[in-house]
Amino acid sequence: MANDVEGMVKDTYTEDALLFNAFPFMETPPPNIIQGHAALIDAFKSYLAYQGAINVISLYNFLDSDDAISFQATFSTANTGTWAAGDCWLMREGKIYHHIGFAHQLIKP
């Protein structure tokens, strides 16, 4: 929400982090593998531009442990409609080193 993508990536992802992405916002169709801070910053900026303002409808099936966090959510945006999404973050020394993200569009705008 602060729109500080660079700070968010550097604060929460390891430098060698991998994002296994299944959202359809990149130049190549999913699935995509994105690695490292610079590529993650570019990908998240592209994602935010693609979606626009995000309104979280519900957050559920939240699970956390010392080395993993996962959850599912539904959200809507004016740009792309309503989605069901899920994320799994594998953690190393308090930062994400593997991020698996997927989504299914429920309603088009």
Contacts in CASP RR format, 6 or more apart in sequence:
PFRMAT RR
TARGET T0000
AUTHOR 0000-0000-0000
METHOD contacts of the structure
MODEL  1
MANDVEGMVKDTYTEDALLFNAFPFMETPPPNIIQGHAALIDAFKSYLAY
QGAINVISLYNFLDSDDAISFQATFSTANTGTWAAGDCWLMREGKIYHHI
GFAHQLIKP
2 8 0 8 1.000
3 48 0 8 1.000
5 41 0 8 1.000
5 44 0 8 1.000
5 45 0 8 1.000
5 48 0 8 1.000
6 41 0 8 1.000
8 44 0 8 1.000
9 37 0 8 1.000
9 40 0 8 1.000
9 41 0 8 1.000
9 44 0 8 1.000
10 37 0 8 1.000
12 95 0 8 1.000
12 96 0 8 1.000
13 36 0 8 1.000
13 37 0 8 1.000
13 40 0 8 1.000
13 95 0 8 1.000
13 96 0 8 1.000
13 97 0 8 1.000
13 99 0 8 1.000
14 92 0 8 1.000
14 93 0 8 1.000
14 95 0 8 1.000
14 96 0 8 1.000
14 97 0 8 1.000
15 36 0 8 1.000
15 37 0 8 1.000
16 35 0 8 1.000
16 36 0 8 1.000
16 97 0 8 1.000
17 35 0 8 1.000
17 36 0 8 1.000
17 37 0 8 1.000
17 40 0 8 1.000
17 95 0 8 1.000
17 96 0 8 1.000
17 97 0 8 1.000
17 98 0 8 1.000
17 99 0 8 1.000
18 33 0 8 1.000
18 34 0 8 1.000
18 35 0 8 1.000
18 36 0 8 1.000
18 97 0 8 1.000
18 98 0 8 1.000
18 99 0 8 1.000
19 32 0 8 1.000
19 33 0 8 1.000
19 34 0 8 1.000
19 35 0 8 1.000
19 40 0 8 1.000
19 43 0 8 1.000
19 99 0 8 1.000
19 101 0 8 1.000
20 31 0 8 1.000
20 32 0 8 1.000
20 33 0 8 1.000
20 98 0 8 1.000
20 99 0 8 1.000
20 100 0 8 1.000
20 101 0 8 1.000
21 30 0 8 1.000
21 31 0 8 1.000
21 32 0 8 1.000
21 33 0 8 1.000
21 34 0 8 1.000
21 43 0 8 1.000
21 101 0 8 1.000
22 30 0 8 1.000
22 31 0 8 1.000
22 32 0 8 1.000
22 101 0 8 1.000
22 102 0 8 1.000
22 103 0 8 1.000
23 30 0 8 1.000
23 47 0 8 1.000
23 85 0 8 1.000
23 101 0 8 1.000
23 102 0 8 1.000
23 103 0 8 1.000
24 30 0 8 1.000
25 46 0 8 1.000
25 47 0 8 1.000
25 50 0 8 1.000
25 51 0 8 1.000
26 32 0 8 1.000
26 43 0 8 1.000
26 46 0 8 1.000
34 40 0 8 1.000
34 43 0 8 1.000
50 79 0 8 1.000
50 80 0 8 1.000
51 77 0 8 1.000
51 79 0 8 1.000
51 80 0 8 1.000
52 77 0 8 1.000
52 78 0 8 1.000
52 79 0 8 1.000
52 80 0 8 1.000
53 77 0 8 1.000
53 78 0 8 1.000
54 75 0 8 1.000
54 76 0 8 1.000
54 77 0 8 1.000
55 75 0 8 1.000
55 76 0 8 1.000
55 77 0 8 1.000
56 73 0 8 1.000
56 74 0 8 1.000
56 75 0 8 1.000
57 73 0 8 1.000
57 74 0 8 1.000
57 75 0 8 1.000
57 76 0 8 1.000
57 82 0 8 1.000
58 73 0 8 1.000
58 74 0 8 1.000
59 71 0 8 1.000
59 72 0 8 1.000
59 73 0 8 1.000
60 71 0 8 1.000
60 72 0 8 1.000
60 73 0 8 1.000
61 70 0 8 1.000
61 71 0 8 1.000
61 72 0 8 1.000
62 69 0 8 1.000
62 70 0 8 1.000
62 71 0 8 1.000
63 69 0 8 1.000
63 70 0 8 1.000
63 71 0 8 1.000
64 70 0 8 1.000
66 91 0 8 1.000
67 90 0 8 1.000
67 91 0 8 1.000
67 92 0 8 1.000
68 88 0 8 1.000
68 89 0 8 1.000
68 90 0 8 1.000
68 91 0 8 1.000
69 87 0 8 1.000
69 88 0 8 1.000
69 89 0 8 1.000
69 91 0 8 1.000
70 86 0 8 1.000
70 87 0 8 1.000
70 88 0 8 1.000
70 89 0 8 1.000
71 86 0 8 1.000
71 87 0 8 1.000
72 84 0 8 1.000
72 85 0 8 1.000
72 86 0 8 1.000
73 84 0 8 1.000
73 85 0 8 1.000
73 86 0 8 1.000
73 87 0 8 1.000
74 82 0 8 1.000
74 83 0 8 1.000
74 84 0 8 1.000
74 85 0 8 1.000
74 106 0 8 1.000
75 82 0 8 1.000
75 83 0 8 1.000
75 85 0 8 1.000
76 82 0 8 1.000
76 83 0 8 1.000
76 107 0 8 1.000
77 83 0 8 1.000
77 109 0 8 1.000
78 109 0 8 1.000
79 109 0 8 1.000
80 105 0 8 1.000
80 108 0 8 1.000
80 109 0 8 1.000
81 105 0 8 1.000
81 106 0 8 1.000
81 107 0 8 1.000
81 108 0 8 1.000
81 109 0 8 1.000
82 105 0 8 1.000
82 106 0 8 1.000
82 107 0 8 1.000
83 103 0 8 1.000
83 104 0 8 1.000
83 105 0 8 1.000
83 106 0 8 1.000
84 103 0 8 1.000
84 104 0 8 1.000
84 106 0 8 1.000
85 101 0 8 1.000
85 102 0 8 1.000
85 103 0 8 1.000
85 104 0 8 1.000
86 101 0 8 1.000
86 102 0 8 1.000
86 103 0 8 1.000
87 99 0 8 1.000
87 100 0 8 1.000
87 101 0 8 1.000
87 102 0 8 1.000
88 98 0 8 1.000
88 99 0 8 1.000
88 100 0 8 1.000
88 101 0 8 1.000
89 96 0 8 1.000
89 98 0 8 1.000
89 99 0 8 1.000
89 100 0 8 1.000
90 96 0 8 1.000
90 97 0 8 1.000
90 98 0 8 1.000
90 99 0 8 1.000
90 100 0 8 1.000
91 97 0 8 1.000
END
